[in-house]
């Protein structure tokens, strides 16, 4: 079942962020854009490259009004240990949510039940707490955080301009489309 257009369900979790343990809930996803990136495990191989890439794009995402959250089925204690021992992960400023109960991974439909780890799922959530984009990759395929910037800009444009849609490869300032009967078969 698609999660697009669904509101994030209620949850409570612990996270590690900038030297502190914090509480995170579905309420954190309201009033701002949110990027939630699930990954399989701390102290692994592809994961640190993705999380560092997210950090490298964190300022640009914040400029768009988006907060970033990473999630794995590890605990917030393990996130701290990884943060303290890895050069790449030590740079991270966004919240690293622990999901040892697998509640979030199940809720976002990215839990690999066989191994108890989350798949590589990326979700963009609007300020109402509603999921606008979903991307899920196989374990060996890393993501590119640069792609999130364009997706958030498009989602923000569509939200602020009802009746218009953004075509493929749309960039801010480019022409959009207004679906209508006159447009059918003309694209």
Buried (B, 14 or more C-beta within 10 A) or exposed (E): EEBEEBBBEEBEBBBBBEEEEBEBEBEBBBEBBBBBBBBBBBEBEBBBEBBBBBBEBBEBBBEBEBBBBBBBBBBBEBBBBBBEEBEBBEEBEBBBBBBBEBBBBEBBEBBBEEEEBBBBBBBBBBBEBBBBBBBBBEBEEBBEBEEBBBBBBBBBBBBEEEEEEBEEEBEEEEEBEEEEEEEEEEE
